[in-house]
Structures are given as C-alpha cells and as structure tokens.
C-alpha cells in the first residue's frame, strides 16, 4: 500500500519505501493515476536512496532478506 511506503519514508527508511513502491508498481490492478503517483514518488525517493548509498548508509533490515 502506498501509505506504508510513505510511512517508511517519513520514519527515515527511504530505502524500504523505495522497495515497497517498486513492489507495488508491479501490481496489475493499478489504474493509470495510481501508477503515475507511484512512479512520481519513486522518482522523488530514488535520489535520496542513491545519496545515502553513496555515503555508505544502508537499511540494515533490507540486508537480512
């Protein structure tokens, strides 16, 4: 759900939010507007995650999977 991804982002977990949004984007039951909203959020969060990775900061919970 988009709300879970947004909550993860707002709680300082942008990498987790990005994973959730990418998984959500794969759903076949999304309409055009939901898909556009998700893709826009992915585009906004991706630079944040890339900068954190460049600094060597990763979400430790995602490494365990």
N, C-alpha and C positions, 0 to 999 in steps of 0.2 A: 504494500500500500504506500502511496506517496507520502502519507502523513508519517509513517515510520521512518522513511528516508529523511524527511525534513527534520524530524526529532533527533535522529542520529547526527545530522549536520549541526544543528543548533546546540547539541551537547558536546561538540568538539570532536566528532567522529566523522570527518568528511569522507574518509576512505570507505568506511562502512556504508555511508549514504550513497556513494557512487556505485558500490556493488549492488545495493538494493535497487537503485534506479535502473541499472543495466539489466538486472534480472526482470524487473517489472516491464521494461521495454520489449522483452521477448514474448510477452503475452499476446495471444491472438485476438482477445476480446476488447482491445483498446480502440476507441474511436480516434478520429483524426486529432481532435482537440486534446485529448489525454496524452496521446503520443507526442504531440508538439510541445505540450507543457513539460513532459518528462525529458524530452531531448533538450529543451532550453535549460532545464535545471542541471542536466548532465554537462552541458557546455559551460555553465557557470561554476560548477564544482570542480571540474577536471583541472583547471589551472591551480587551484588551491592544493589539490592532492599531489600534483606534479611538483609543486614547490616544496611541499612537506617531504616528499620522497627525495628531492634534490638535497635537502638538509639532513637526510638520513632518518627522518621521523616516519615510522610506520605504525599502523594499528596492530598491537600485539595479538588481539583476538583473531584477526584475519590470518595471521601467520600459522595459527594452530590448525586450520582446516586442511 
